[in-house]
Amino acid sequence: TMSPDASVKAHYQLRNIRTLFSIGAQTRPKMAGYLEAFEKGHLGAVEHAIDAKDWAAFDKVCHDSIAGLNQMHAITHPGYIVWKLPAEPPEHLDLGSQKTR
């Protein structure tokens, strides 16, 4: 399961992504349809996993979302942007809760 702290952080990041998508749709109107479809499909699935506090589902939909982003970029900007997660979190970042320090 996802900890309450992780859930709060994930919701915060999701809100920020949605804000950026809204700005992107306004500044790049040709991309608005792609952004809206991604938001409804992939980001909706991410939100559902966060709400359920289901870490396994969250991990899966995040990987699915990255694949979806790469498909979208292949259509809109062939070869220009490819997203991938690092095998390990960057060592210089402490991703733990400040409450546990």
Steps between C-alpha positions, in 0.01 A plus 500: 500500500595863461571695818278801575807725466580356155137541396501869596826555307368313198179708494711816522712395203192397302342843555821662375504281190139590426583869539787464255274315255246783523771756427629282218154476345471880504846571366508212250139473378595237238600269786186560709324186375801281580533654845130460574499136388809424710353676802171311481661163433839472662477767768153380593644152556783647709249690713293186550806307622594785737145517637506123558845534663598202287877515446509209253226658287671841526831353382329330205303804385808721532692268269198485268487881504865526402434263209201716405710817514760342275231394252361855501846648448570256217191638324547868578882534515659188349819411684513830686400396854513156662406461866639225720539440870844447647569154643564661839402836650774764476737462794504873574125502573354379829153386401398397851258681722637785708281369784715186523833686526 
